[in-house]
């Protein structure tokens, strides 16, 4: 328990559960009645730096949700480094796709987000409980 291998496996397994429950993610976002297309995304920004997004929900109401999936044994805490990486992914996505749509960062995590200095980075937080509602 607590080893790097186990944590990697748990993160991957949680991501697979999330991908199998996109309908519940959309319901928790309040967008289940909106036409969407879902995919993963990877690309590079203007400087050639790579970025990837776990789940992109492109909505028919001119909004794109970039979903970041994070397994945690407690409330997820967003620090400065991860906040910077998320903002980079968002800007790389906008730059590479040339989208004019609003782009929201969404957190899908096991037990919610601990409020802190960087918690306002996310437009919405979806928990494991939402996935099985």
N, C-alpha and C positions, 0 to 999 in steps of 0.2 A: 504494500500500500504506500502511496506517496512517491513511488519511483518515477523517474522521467518516462520510462517505457509505459507504465500504467497510465500516467497522465496524458501522454500522447494518444494512447488507445482510447481513453475516455473522451478526449476532445474530438477525435475522429468519429467515435460512435455517436456522440451527441449531435454532431453535424449531420450524420446520416439520418438520425431520428427527425431532426428539423426538416430536412429535405423531403422526408416522407410525410410531413405534416404541413405542407405549404398552405393547404386550405384553412387550417386552424390559425396559421400566422396571418393570413389575409383577414380572417374573421376577427382576430384580436386587434388588428389595425383598423377595423371598421370598413374594409374595402372589399368584402366578399361579393358585393353586387356590382363591382366595377370590372370591366374586361381587362385582363392582364396577360402579360407573357413573362415567363420566369426562366432564368438561366444563371449560370455562373459567368464571371468575366475575369479576364486577365489581359493586361496590356502594359504599355510603357507611357511615361509622361514625356513632355517636351525635351527633358534632359536625358532621356534614355533610361530612367529608373523604372524598374518593374513594379507592378501593383496587381493585386488580385482581390476579388470580392466573392464571398461565399455564395451569396444569392442576390440576384438583381430581380426586382419585381417592377417591370415597366407597366405603368398604369395608363389607362385610356383617358385619364383626367389630367394629363400633362404633368404627372409626378412620377419620379423614379425612386423607389426605396432600395437602398443599398443595405443589405442585412449582414451584420457581423455576428457570427455564432461563437459564443464563448462558454465553455464548460467551466464550472467553478463549484467547489464544495460548499460555498457560502455566497453571500451577495458579492457580485463582481465589483471590483474596485478599479476604476479607470485612472491610470497615472499619466504623467506628462508625456512620457515616451510613446505610450500606446495612443494617446490623444493625437500626437503629431503624426503617427503612422496612419491613423484613420482619416485625418484631414488630408494627408497626402493621397490616400486611395481615392477619396472623393474628388479632389482636384485632378488627379490623373484620369479618372473615369470621364469627367467633364471634358477635359482637354482631348482625350483620345476619341471620344464619341461625338464631340462637337454638339452635344445636346443643348437645347434651349429650355428644357423642362426643369422644374424644381427637383433638386436631388436631396433626399433625406437620408440620414444615417439612422439605422434601426438596429438595436441590440436584441438578440435572442439569446437568453442565458438561462441557467438552471433556476436560480433563486432571486433574480432581480438585480438591481444596480444600487450600490451603496452611494448615497448622496455625498458629493464632494466637489472639489474645485472644478473638475472636468466633466461631471455628470451631465451637464447641459449640452454636451456634444451630440447626444442622441435625441432625435425627434420623438422616439417612442421606445419602450422597453417591453419585450414579450418574454414571459417566463415559461418554464417547463409545464407549469400548471395550465397555461393557455393552450399548449400543444395537445393536451388530453381532455380539453373541455368539450 
